[in-house]
């Protein structure tokens, strides 16, 4: 029968446990903050891209000409609602 050398039991120190907990909390906040920031950026971009504002077409001065091109005649101005804020 072979003789086995007894192993020393490894002790986990309290400082090691505290470090593991702190790093876990830190990385959880880091991941949560990244997702939160990303969702805020995506929300802001989709809101910006989906809104349209009227643009006055200065070359059209008559209501008939404006309405035949699919635009809106309002207060003696020809307005076009097709353009986004990024134009």
C-alpha positions as CSV (number, residue, x, y, z in Angstrom):
1,X,0.0,0.0,0.0
2,X,1.3,3.4,-1.0
3,X,1.8,6.1,1.5
4,X,0.0,9.4,0.6
5,X,1.5,12.7,1.5
6,X,-1.2,14.7,3.3
7,X,-2.1,17.9,1.5
8,X,-2.3,21.1,3.3
9,X,-5.8,22.6,3.3
10,X,-5.9,25.9,1.5
11,X,-7.5,28.7,3.5
12,X,-9.4,31.4,1.8
13,X,-8.6,34.6,3.6
14,X,-11.2,37.2,4.4
15,X,-9.4,39.8,2.3
16,X,-9.7,37.5,-0.7
17,X,-13.4,37.1,-0.2
18,X,-13.8,40.9,0.1
19,X,-11.9,41.5,-3.0
20,X,-14.0,39.0,-5.0
21,X,-17.2,40.6,-3.8
22,X,-16.0,44.1,-4.6
23,X,-14.8,43.2,-8.1
24,X,-18.1,41.4,-8.7
25,X,-20.1,44.5,-7.7
26,X,-17.8,46.8,-9.7
27,X,-18.2,44.7,-12.9
28,X,-21.9,44.4,-12.4
29,X,-22.2,48.2,-12.2
30,X,-19.9,48.5,-15.2
31,X,-22.1,46.2,-17.3
32,X,-25.3,47.8,-16.1
33,X,-24.0,51.3,-16.8
34,X,-22.9,50.2,-20.3
35,X,-26.3,48.8,-21.1
36,X,-28.0,51.9,-19.7
37,X,-25.8,54.3,-21.7
38,X,-26.3,52.3,-24.9
39,X,-30.0,52.2,-24.5
40,X,-30.1,56.0,-23.9
41,X,-28.0,56.6,-27.1
42,X,-30.2,54.3,-29.2
43,X,-33.4,56.0,-27.8
44,X,-32.0,59.4,-28.6
45,X,-31.0,58.5,-32.1
46,X,-34.3,56.8,-33.0
47,X,-36.2,59.9,-31.7
48,X,-34.0,62.2,-33.7
49,X,-34.4,60.1,-36.9
50,X,-38.1,59.6,-36.6
51,X,-39.1,63.3,-36.2
52,X,-39.7,65.4,-39.2
53,X,-40.0,69.2,-39.5
54,X,-41.5,71.3,-42.2
55,X,-39.2,72.9,-44.7
56,X,-40.3,75.9,-46.7
57,X,-39.7,75.6,-50.4
58,X,-38.7,79.1,-51.5
59,X,-38.9,78.5,-55.3
60,X,-42.7,77.8,-55.3
61,X,-44.9,80.8,-54.9
62,X,-48.4,79.5,-56.0
63,X,-50.7,77.2,-54.2
64,X,-51.6,75.0,-57.2
65,X,-48.0,74.4,-58.0
66,X,-47.3,73.5,-54.4
67,X,-50.2,71.1,-53.9
68,X,-49.5,69.3,-57.2
69,X,-46.0,68.4,-56.1
70,X,-47.5,66.8,-52.9
71,X,-46.6,69.5,-50.5
72,X,-48.7,71.6,-48.1
73,X,-49.7,75.2,-48.7
74,X,-49.9,77.2,-45.4
75,X,-49.8,80.9,-44.7
76,X,-48.7,81.7,-48.3
77,X,-45.8,79.3,-48.0
78,X,-45.1,75.9,-49.5
79,X,-44.1,73.4,-46.8
80,X,-42.6,70.0,-47.3
81,X,-42.7,67.5,-44.4
82,X,-40.5,64.8,-46.0
83,X,-37.2,65.9,-44.4
84,X,-35.7,64.7,-41.1
85,X,-33.7,66.7,-38.7
86,X,-30.4,65.3,-40.0
87,X,-30.9,66.9,-43.5
